[in-house]
Amino acid sequence: MMVDDGPPTRQTCTSSFGNAMSSQPTFGRLDGFLVAIVPPGNMSSCNDDDSHVHLQVRMNNQIYDVAIDVTDSATNMDDVHTTTRDVAMPDGIPWTEGWHTGANVLADYVSLGLHDTDLTLESKADLVQAIQTDLATVNHISVYTTSYGVDGGHLVHRNGSGHDGILVTEPLSSPPHLRMFSFTDQSF
């Protein structure tokens, strides 16, 4: 059942972020409103870099940064694999604006029926385009991520142990749209 997500609200990207996420690396789900998409680049602003698409998500009237790998920053190789599925939220918890952590917030690709061979290798340019296309009309968003500090998250890819990163669009619909990511050297 599709639920109207409402019109997207976009604003100029910022380098001023909120402080309500976990200060220590903590897996959780950020539920908020997508306000800016910052592609890889060298602007030296908006927290951008060459190996991530940065999403800026408004949660409780503050902006948070979410970094999504489009290049393996450890190897500087374009070896990111991706796929999408329209399935229920992995943890079964409905979208509720906020930063959600704890034992009930879990996401595991294998539990969703995915294996490394289900994710397709994408070039950096194709992956950036796919993410931008997915997000073009998004208002509500959920991201399974690991905080890198109080102002943002990263590791939106296969991590194992119920801490797999997932980009969720249409989180109010049943089922929502999930995009998953992995690297060439990951087998699962």
PASEBA-1860 file (N, C-alpha, C; in nm, 3 decimals):
! residues 188
1> MMVDDGPP> 0.084/-0.117/0.000/0.000/0.000/0.000/0.089/0.125/0.000 ~ 0.080/0.202/-0.107/0.158/0.325/-0.116/0.093/0.433/-0.031 ~ 0.175/0.502/0.044/0.131/0.615/0.124/0.196/0.740/0.066 ~ 0.117/0.847/0.052/0.172/0.971/-0.002/0.281/1.022/0.092 ~ 0.400/1.035/0.038/0.517/1.079/0.116/0.518/1.229/0.137 ~ 0.432/1.301/0.069/0.432/1.447/0.077/0.539/1.502/-0.016 ~ 0.529/1.629/-0.047/0.627/1.689/-0.139/0.764/1.697/-0.074 ~ 0.870/1.674/-0.153/1.004/1.687/-0.096/1.034/1.831/-0.059
9> TRQTCTSS> 1.106/1.849/0.049/1.150/1.980/0.092/1.301/1.983/0.081 ~ 1.352/2.064/-0.008/1.497/2.073/-0.027/1.543/2.212/0.017 ~ 1.664/2.214/0.069/1.725/2.340/0.108/1.873/2.334/0.072 ~ 1.937/2.447/0.075/2.080/2.453/0.048/2.152/2.369/0.153 ~ 2.250/2.291/0.110/2.324/2.209/0.206/2.395/2.297/0.308 ~ 2.429/2.236/0.420/2.489/2.310/0.531/2.608/2.235/0.587 ~ 2.687/2.303/0.665/2.795/2.240/0.741/2.769/2.256/0.890 ~ 2.647/2.293/0.925/2.606/2.311/1.064/2.506/2.200/1.098
17> FGNAMSSQ> 2.547/2.111/1.189/2.468/1.991/1.216/2.421/1.985/1.361 ~ 2.320/1.900/1.385/2.265/1.878/1.518/2.358/1.794/1.604 ~ 2.310/1.759/1.724/2.394/1.686/1.818/2.319/1.578/1.896 ~ 2.214/1.520/1.836/2.133/1.423/1.909/2.163/1.277/1.877 ~ 2.261/1.251/1.790/2.298/1.111/1.764/2.401/1.068/1.868 ~ 2.430/0.940/1.874/2.522/0.886/1.975/2.664/0.932/1.951 ~ 2.733/0.976/2.057/2.870/1.025/2.043/2.969/0.912/2.014 ~ 2.944/0.793/2.067/3.027/0.677/2.038/2.965/0.601/1.920
25> PTFGRLDG> 3.044/0.530/1.840/2.986/0.455/1.728/2.874/0.363/1.776 ~ 2.753/0.390/1.730/2.634/0.316/1.771/2.547/0.290/1.651 ~ 2.506/0.164/1.633/2.415/0.132/1.522/2.275/0.175/1.559 ~ 2.204/0.229/1.461/2.067/0.271/1.485/1.998/0.305/1.355 ~ 1.879/0.360/1.370/1.802/0.402/1.253/1.764/0.548/1.269 ~ 1.803/0.627/1.170/1.770/0.769/1.167/1.645/0.785/1.084 ~ 1.538/0.833/1.144/1.413/0.862/1.074/1.396/1.013/1.069 ~ 1.385/1.067/0.949/1.370/1.211/0.936/1.323/1.248/0.797
33> FLVAIVPP> 1.358/1.368/0.755/1.315/1.423/0.628/1.439/1.462/0.547 ~ 1.449/1.411/0.425/1.562/1.441/0.339/1.553/1.586/0.292 ~ 1.658/1.666/0.320/1.655/1.807/0.280/1.763/1.843/0.179 ~ 1.871/1.761/0.170/1.976/1.791/0.071/2.050/1.663/0.034 ~ 2.092/1.657/-0.091/2.173/1.546/-0.142/2.303/1.609/-0.193 ~ 2.416/1.569/-0.135/2.544/1.628/-0.169/2.628/1.520/-0.240 ~ 2.643/1.530/-0.373/2.721/1.429/-0.446/2.870/1.442/-0.414 ~ 2.948/1.340/-0.448/3.092/1.349/-0.426/3.150/1.471/-0.498
41> GNMSSCND> 3.245/1.536/-0.435/3.304/1.653/-0.500/3.413/1.714/-0.416 ~ 3.452/1.828/-0.456/3.559/1.901/-0.388/3.514/2.041/-0.351 ~ 3.392/2.054/-0.303/3.341/2.186/-0.268/3.401/2.238/-0.139 ~ 3.452/2.146/-0.055/3.506/2.182/0.076/3.398/2.247/0.163 ~ 3.277/2.206/0.141/3.167/2.254/0.224/3.062/2.144/0.230 ~ 2.967/2.160/0.314/2.856/2.065/0.326/2.905/1.923/0.359 ~ 3.025/1.914/0.418/3.082/1.786/0.460/3.106/1.690/0.344 ~ 3.122/1.742/0.223/3.139/1.655/0.106/3.281/1.597/0.099
49> DDSHVHLQ> 3.294/1.490/0.023/3.424/1.430/-0.005/3.413/1.355/-0.137 ~ 3.521/1.293/-0.181/3.524/1.226/-0.311/3.464/1.086/-0.313 ~ 3.442/1.025/-0.197/3.401/0.885/-0.197/3.261/0.857/-0.141 ~ 3.185/0.961/-0.111/3.051/0.942/-0.055/2.949/1.036/-0.119 ~ 2.824/0.991/-0.122/2.711/1.081/-0.139/2.668/1.113/0.004 ~ 2.661/1.241/0.036/2.619/1.281/0.171/2.473/1.322/0.166 ~ 2.395/1.263/0.253/2.255/1.302/0.268/2.244/1.392/0.389 ~ 2.165/1.494/0.377/2.137/1.579/0.491/1.991/1.557/0.528
57> VRMNNQIY> 1.972/1.509/0.651/1.842/1.466/0.699/1.801/1.554/0.817 ~ 1.682/1.613/0.807/1.629/1.693/0.918/1.556/1.601/1.014 ~ 1.600/1.603/1.138/1.536/1.527/1.245/1.515/1.623/1.362 ~ 1.392/1.636/1.404/1.359/1.723/1.517/1.421/1.862/1.502 ~ 1.404/1.917/1.381/1.445/2.054/1.346/1.595/2.079/1.346 ~ 1.675/1.973/1.341/1.819/1.988/1.324/1.861/1.899/1.207 ~ 1.972/1.935/1.142/2.021/1.863/1.025/2.131/1.766/1.068 ~ 2.128/1.645/1.010/2.229/1.543/1.036/2.285/1.495/0.902
65> DVAIDVTD> 2.412/1.455/0.905/2.483/1.410/0.787/2.486/1.258/0.783 ~ 2.459/1.200/0.666/2.473/1.056/0.647/2.559/1.034/0.523 ~ 2.672/0.964/0.541/2.766/0.938/0.432/2.741/0.800/0.374 ~ 2.714/0.794/0.243/2.691/0.667/0.175/2.806/0.645/0.076 ~ 2.878/0.534/0.095/2.993/0.502/0.011/2.952/0.481/-0.135 ~ 3.026/0.547/-0.225/3.014/0.519/-0.368/3.150/0.476/-0.424 ~ 3.249/0.477/-0.337/3.384/0.427/-0.362/3.430/0.367/-0.231 ~ 3.501/0.258/-0.234/3.555/0.201/-0.111/3.665/0.294/-0.063
73> SATNMDDV> 3.638/0.370/0.044/3.736/0.469/0.091/3.861/0.403/0.147 ~ 3.854/0.275/0.184/3.973/0.205/0.234/4.069/0.170/0.121 ~ 4.015/0.140/0.003/4.099/0.097/-0.109/4.103/0.199/-0.223 ~ 4.017/0.301/-0.219/4.001/0.399/-0.327/3.961/0.333/-0.458 ~ 3.894/0.219/-0.449/3.847/0.149/-0.568/3.696/0.168/-0.581 ~ 3.650/0.173/-0.704/3.506/0.178/-0.729/3.454/0.035/-0.727 ~ 3.436/-0.017/-0.605/3.392/-0.156/-0.595/3.269/-0.172/-0.506 ~ 3.177/-0.077/-0.517/3.054/-0.083/-0.439/2.947/-0.156/-0.520
81> HTTTRDVA> 2.884/-0.252/-0.456/2.775/-0.329/-0.515/2.645/-0.281/-0.451 ~ 2.534/-0.294/-0.523/2.407/-0.247/-0.469/2.290/-0.326/-0.527 ~ 2.180/-0.321/-0.456/2.053/-0.374/-0.505/1.941/-0.307/-0.427 ~ 1.819/-0.323/-0.476/1.702/-0.271/-0.406/1.600/-0.382/-0.388 ~ 1.520/-0.366/-0.287/1.409/-0.458/-0.260/1.294/-0.378/-0.201 ~ 1.174/-0.417/-0.235/1.055/-0.362/-0.170/1.008/-0.467/-0.071 ~ 1.052/-0.451/0.054/1.020/-0.544/0.162/0.995/-0.465/0.290 ~ 0.939/-0.531/0.389/0.911/-0.467/0.518/1.038/-0.416/0.584
89> MPDGIPWT> 1.023/-0.318/0.671/1.137/-0.268/0.748/1.199/-0.387/0.822 ~ 1.331/-0.400/0.817/1.398/-0.515/0.878/1.366/-0.535/1.025 ~ 1.348/-0.427/1.099/1.320/-0.440/1.242/1.171/-0.435/1.274 ~ 1.087/-0.414/1.172/0.943/-0.413/1.192/0.890/-0.291/1.265 ~ 0.974/-0.196/1.294/0.934/-0.076/1.369/0.892/0.032/1.271 ~ 0.771/0.089/1.286/0.726/0.194/1.194/0.813/0.320/1.204 ~ 0.814/0.398/1.094/0.887/0.524/1.089/0.836/0.616/1.199 ~ 0.927/0.669/1.278/0.897/0.768/1.380/1.016/0.862/1.386
97> EGWHTGAN> 0.994/0.989/1.361/1.104/1.084/1.358/1.192/1.069/1.482 ~ 1.324/1.054/1.459/1.419/1.043/1.569/1.535/0.951/1.537 ~ 1.626/0.939/1.634/1.743/0.849/1.627/1.711/0.732/1.718 ~ 1.694/0.614/1.659/1.650/0.495/1.732/1.766/0.396/1.745 ~ 1.794/0.355/1.866/1.901/0.258/1.891/1.848/0.151/1.985 ~ 1.927/0.049/2.009/1.890/-0.055/2.105/1.877/-0.190/2.038 ~ 1.850/-0.289/2.121/1.847/-0.429/2.077/1.742/-0.457/1.970 ~ 1.635/-0.380/1.965/1.528/-0.406/1.868/1.558/-0.349/1.729
105> VLADYVSL> 1.655/-0.259/1.720/1.688/-0.199/1.591/1.798/-0.284/1.526 ~ 1.755/-0.372/1.437/1.847/-0.464/1.370/1.820/-0.463/1.220 ~ 1.924/-0.485/1.144/1.911/-0.497/0.999/2.018/-0.594/0.951 ~ 1.977/-0.698/0.881/2.070/-0.800/0.834/2.031/-0.842/0.694 ~ 2.123/-0.826/0.599/2.094/-0.860/0.460/2.054/-1.006/0.444 ~ 2.122/-1.097/0.511/2.092/-1.239/0.496/1.951/-1.269/0.547 ~ 1.910/-1.204/0.655/1.772/-1.223/0.706/1.668/-1.172/0.606 ~ 1.711/-1.078/0.520/1.622/-1.027/0.414/1.628/-1.115/0.289
113> GLHDTDLT> 1.707/-1.224/0.296/1.718/-1.316/0.183/1.823/-1.276/0.082 ~ 1.912/-1.183/0.119/2.015/-1.135/0.026/2.148/-1.202/0.053 ~ 2.222/-1.222/-0.055/2.359/-1.272/-0.047/2.445/-1.184/-0.138 ~ 2.575/-1.193/-0.123/2.664/-1.104/-0.198/2.639/-1.110/-0.348 ~ 2.599/-1.226/-0.400/2.577/-1.239/-0.544/2.451/-1.166/-0.592 ~ 2.366/-1.121/-0.499/2.245/-1.047/-0.534/2.271/-0.898/-0.557 ~ 2.387/-0.851/-0.513/2.421/-0.710/-0.527/2.512/-0.692/-0.648 ~ 2.479/-0.598/-0.734/2.548/-0.576/-0.860/2.656/-0.470/-0.845
121> LESKADLV> 2.774/-0.498/-0.903/2.883/-0.400/-0.904/2.841/-0.282/-0.991 ~ 2.858/-0.161/-0.938/2.823/-0.038/-1.010/2.946/0.051/-1.021 ~ 2.956/0.123/-1.129/3.059/0.226/-1.137/3.018/0.338/-1.043 ~ 3.113/0.419/-1.004/3.085/0.531/-0.915/2.978/0.623/-0.976 ~ 2.994/0.656/-1.102/2.899/0.747/-1.169/2.759/0.686/-1.172 ~ 2.748/0.557/-1.205/2.617/0.492/-1.209/2.553/0.484/-1.071 ~ 2.635/0.457/-0.969/2.582/0.447/-0.833/2.534/0.583/-0.783 ~ 2.611/0.687/-0.808/2.569/0.822/-0.769/2.436/0.855/-0.837
129> QAIQTDLA> 2.424/0.824/-0.966/2.301/0.850/-1.040/2.185/0.770/-0.983 ~ 2.206/0.642/-0.950/2.099/0.557/-0.895/2.050/0.612/-0.762 ~ 2.142/0.654/-0.677/2.103/0.710/-0.547/2.025/0.839/-0.568 ~ 2.073/0.926/-0.655/2.002/1.052/-0.680/1.863/1.027/-0.738 ~ 1.850/0.927/-0.825/1.720/0.893/-0.882/1.626/0.841/-0.773 ~ 1.677/0.751/-0.688/1.597/0.699/-0.576/1.544/0.812/-0.488 ~ 1.625/0.915/-0.470/1.595/1.020/-0.372/1.527/1.143/-0.431 ~ 1.507/1.146/-0.562/1.457/1.266/-0.629/1.328/1.321/-0.569
137> TVNHISVY> 1.236/1.235/-0.531/1.107/1.283/-0.480/1.084/1.246/-0.333 ~ 1.191/1.206/-0.264/1.178/1.158/-0.127/1.158/1.274/-0.029 ~ 1.068/1.252/0.065/1.046/1.343/0.176/1.087/1.268/0.304 ~ 1.005/1.171/0.349/1.040/1.088/0.464/1.151/0.991/0.425 ~ 1.244/0.967/0.518/1.354/0.875/0.491/1.394/0.805/0.620 ~ 1.442/0.684/0.606/1.502/0.609/0.718/1.638/0.560/0.670 ~ 1.736/0.565/0.759/1.869/0.515/0.725/1.919/0.432/0.842 ~ 1.946/0.304/0.815/2.014/0.220/0.913/2.161/0.252/0.899
145> TTSYGVDG> 2.223/0.302/1.005/2.357/0.356/0.998/2.427/0.344/1.133 ~ 2.554/0.369/1.135/2.631/0.374/1.259/2.678/0.517/1.278 ~ 2.649/0.572/1.395/2.690/0.711/1.420/2.841/0.722/1.419 ~ 2.890/0.833/1.364/3.033/0.862/1.371/3.058/0.974/1.472 ~ 2.955/1.019/1.533/2.957/1.128/1.631/2.815/1.177/1.647 ~ 2.796/1.281/1.725/2.661/1.330/1.756/2.590/1.391/1.636 ~ 2.665/1.418/1.527/2.607/1.491/1.414/2.589/1.412/1.286 ~ 2.620/1.280/1.288/2.600/1.206/1.164/2.630/1.059/1.172
153> GHLVHRNG> 2.608/0.992/1.057/2.629/0.848/1.049/2.697/0.807/0.920 ~ 2.747/0.685/0.921/2.813/0.627/0.804/2.798/0.475/0.813 ~ 2.878/0.401/0.741/2.871/0.255/0.736/2.734/0.207/0.687 ~ 2.682/0.274/0.584/2.554/0.236/0.523/2.585/0.131/0.417 ~ 2.625/0.012/0.466/2.661/-0.101/0.380/2.664/-0.226/0.466 ~ 2.697/-0.338/0.406/2.705/-0.466/0.478/2.812/-0.456/0.588 ~ 2.770/-0.484/0.712/2.860/-0.486/0.826/2.849/-0.616/0.905 ~ 2.737/-0.689/0.890/2.715/-0.813/0.964/2.664/-0.788/1.105
161> SGHDGILV> 2.637/-0.897/1.177/2.593/-0.894/1.317/2.468/-0.809/1.340 ~ 2.378/-0.803/1.240/2.255/-0.726/1.256/2.274/-0.577/1.243 ~ 2.393/-0.534/1.197/2.423/-0.392/1.185/2.449/-0.351/1.040 ~ 2.372/-0.407/0.948/2.388/-0.372/0.807/2.320/-0.240/0.777 ~ 2.391/-0.153/0.706/2.336/-0.024/0.669/2.240/-0.037/0.551 ~ 2.130/0.036/0.561/2.027/0.032/0.457/1.971/0.172/0.439 ~ 1.951/0.212/0.314/1.885/0.337/0.280/1.740/0.303/0.248 ~ 1.645/0.362/0.323/1.503/0.330/0.307/1.429/0.453/0.257
169> TEPLSSPP> 1.371/0.440/0.138/1.281/0.543/0.086/1.139/0.488/0.094 ~ 1.042/0.577/0.094/0.902/0.539/0.110/0.880/0.460/0.240 ~ 0.938/0.505/0.354/0.924/0.429/0.478/0.783/0.426/0.536 ~ 0.693/0.510/0.487/0.555/0.509/0.535/0.470/0.408/0.459 ~ 0.519/0.362/0.344/0.445/0.268/0.260/0.468/0.125/0.305 ~ 0.381/0.039/0.259/0.396/-0.104/0.292/0.392/-0.183/0.163 ~ 0.505/-0.233/0.115/0.637/-0.227/0.178/0.712/-0.102/0.137 ~ 0.812/-0.062/0.217/0.900/0.048/0.177/1.003/0.000/0.074
177> HLRMFSFT> 1.081/0.092/0.024/1.184/0.063/-0.077/1.321/0.068/-0.008 ~ 1.396/-0.042/-0.012/1.525/-0.052/0.055/1.638/-0.063/-0.048 ~ 1.745/0.011/-0.025/1.867/-0.002/-0.106/1.980/-0.047/-0.014 ~ 2.047/-0.155/-0.056/2.156/-0.214/0.020/2.287/-0.202/-0.058 ~ 2.399/-0.202/0.015/2.531/-0.183/-0.043/2.630/-0.282/0.016 ~ 2.728/-0.324/-0.064/2.838/-0.407/-0.013/2.962/-0.379/-0.096 ~ 3.074/-0.438/-0.054/3.201/-0.422/-0.125/3.242/-0.556/-0.185 ~ 3.329/-0.551/-0.285/3.373/-0.669/-0.358/3.430/-0.776/-0.267
185> DQSF> 3.500/-0.737/-0.161/3.565/-0.836/-0.074/3.474/-0.895/0.033 ~ 3.344/-0.866/0.028/3.250/-0.917/0.128/3.174/-1.036/0.073 ~ 3.174/-1.146/0.149/3.097/-1.265/0.115/2.996/-1.290/0.224 ~ 2.872/-1.313/0.185/2.768/-1.341/0.287/2.653/-1.418/0.222
END
